Amino acid sequence: MVAENKCEPDHNGIENMNAEFIHMKLSQGDRLKRLNAIAIRQMQVFTAAPAIRQLKG
């Protein structure tokens, strides 16, 4: 079992979401918009993590 680093964006989750969107027959443009929004939210969470704020000092 591999330990997950909760401070890293979840690329596997993004890939899984893309696969689900393809299964739902969403257009490439719609998939891109949704995946981009998800990635932005993940980066906001990532940069708001207390460990990252401590590094910024």
N, C-alpha and C positions, 0 to 999 in steps of 0.2 A: 504494500500500500504506500502510495506517494503522499507525503505531507503537502498540503496546499498552502501557498503563501497568500493570505487574504489581502495583502496590499497590492497585489498585481491584478490588472484587469483580467477578466475571465474570457480569454480568447476561445476556449472550447465552448463556452456558453454562447458566444457570438456565432460560432460556426454551427452549433446546434440550432440556434434560432434561424439562421439562414436556411438550413435544411428544412426546418418546419415551414418557413415562409414559402419555399419552393414547393413543398408538399401541398400547401394551401393554394398553389398556383398564382401567387402574387407576381406582378410584373417585376422586372429587374429594378426599375426606378422606385417602385414602392418598397421593395426589399431594402434598397440602398438607403432610403429616407428613414425607415424604421431602425435599421442596424446602426446608422449614424447617430440617431437619437439615443439608442441604447449605449453606444460607445461613449457619447458625451456624458451621460449620467454616470457611467462607471468611472470615468476620469474625474468627475466632480467628487464622487465618493472617495476615490483614491487620494486626491489632493487634499481632502478634508480630514484624512485619517490623523489621529494624534501623533503617531510616529513621524509622519511627514512634516507636520507643523513643528515638531521638536528639531528636525533636521534644518529647517529654515531658520530656526533660532531667533 
